[in-house]
Amino acid sequence: MTELTLVWVALPFLFAFATYLMPALTRPSLVGMAALTVAYAVYQGGLPGTTAAPLELQLLDHFGVTLRIDANAAAMLLAHGLITLGVALYLDRRFVGSRFLAMQLLIVHGSANAVVISADLISVYVALEVLSIGVFLLLTYSRRAESQTTAGDHRDRQLWVGLRYLFMSNVAMLFYLMGAILVYVRTGSLAMSSLAMAAPTALALIAVGLLAKGAVFVAGLWLPLTYITADPVIAAVLSGFTTKAGAMALVRCSEASPVLAQGLPYLSAGSAVFGILLALMASTPQRLLAWSSVSQMGFVIAAPQWAGLYGLSHGLAKPLLFVGTAITSRWRWPMLILGAASLAGVPGSLGYAAKALSLSTLDPWHEWLLVGVTIGTTCVAVRVLRSSPPTAKAEIFTPPAWQDKVALALWGGGLLWGWLPAAYDVDNLLKALLSLGAGIPLGWFWERIPLQRGSVNEGLEAVVGGLSVVLVLVWVLLAGWNYGTLP
């Protein structure tokens, strides 16, 4: 199994470079790699309700470079495979330069895989840097055939948003790298287990880098503008799994550091409340979904033992919603209904099971705060369902073909895998009914509520300033938990 795992890790990068020499193999390589990841994830226990023994590979002894595939990693790998497989079915018919985009998707897919299975600081750093470059190229090259005749200011805006993302990513990973160096200087190892002996300054630097990459709390100010500027199919990839890579790395770090684990609930609560408040103030379905993603990152990191399952459910729901809001065909409603039901936590959906299992492990204050946020999430889902379809001129798709039906079956079918008996007790069902009972009427009548619709500064200065503020807040939080070991 060791040899198979190493081949699987390297294969997407080999395919990506090989397709430059043999372009005809690009799309088959992407589809084949995604299917291979799905099969590998299922073998490792990625299907909800299944288990498998964790696999750990130590590649370099002295430096602690290690790969670890556990339940969280396997669930996220399943999300990576299903989302990539669904998106791959659209490329040839809907994009100019689809071969180039397929190559970049291979690189993004491989680097996201590497992030979630890495159990050392330097491997996470390298994988996240490669992921950032791939995402930047997707953001700036995701131009539809019909968009080539549009005004140049939209293309300039798309390029600027891509550069803004790349700048934010570089600053965040610089913080992360400084923290990793401090950990190595203090412990002599880059293994995540060495975080147990790390100083608060190192932990804060690492945490801020991962908070920014995972769009958690104020460090996620970059996310809404990035999502709404990207093509909806590319936004499906970003919301489906690339943003979660940073959040999953943060969860893995918290499992190794008791100090970071104590601070994680507060970061989770802050992100959930911050995101949902701004989502409720948003006016377009794309911005609603984008700010909702910031809120949902708080749920992903809330319960580390269920982070993979929650990431899987959210990763399958958001592509349906982003793509569904951009089409006018009869497939719009199945996509929106399936995605909204899972996002709101309707019993029977995977989103309900993930929410119920995650909330049941939290402290009471944290649990009921997130139940309140779930009411807001249900409101957002209802507002997305009630949103107007795009005009025919703005629609991104040609009439549905078999590829669309397969993608809907992959994503929607995954969301219906919701029967996990542990999630269906009386308390969990009552909390879900409370959220739905309060959130549905709120979403239905939201536009009639006389509220001042505000906005938040999402410029580059605000994004970098937000990172600085979060760095100070996280350092104070972690230093408070570990006062005796301040450097």
Salt bridges, closest charged atoms under 4 A:
GLU56 OE1 - ARG68 NH1 3.00
ASP70 OD2 - ARG68 NE 3.80
ASP70 OD2 - ARG252 NH2 3.00
ASP92 OD2 - ARG27 NE 3.65
GLU146 OE2 - ARG144 NE 3.29
ASP231 OD2 - ARG144 NH1 2.96
GLU367 OE2 - LYS431 NZ 2.17
ASP404 OD2 - ARG93 NH2 3.16
ASP404 OD1 - ARG94 NH2 2.81
GLU447 OE2 - ARG383 NH2 3.32
GLU447 OE1 - ARG453 NH2 3.87
GLU458 OE2 - ARG287 NH1 2.50
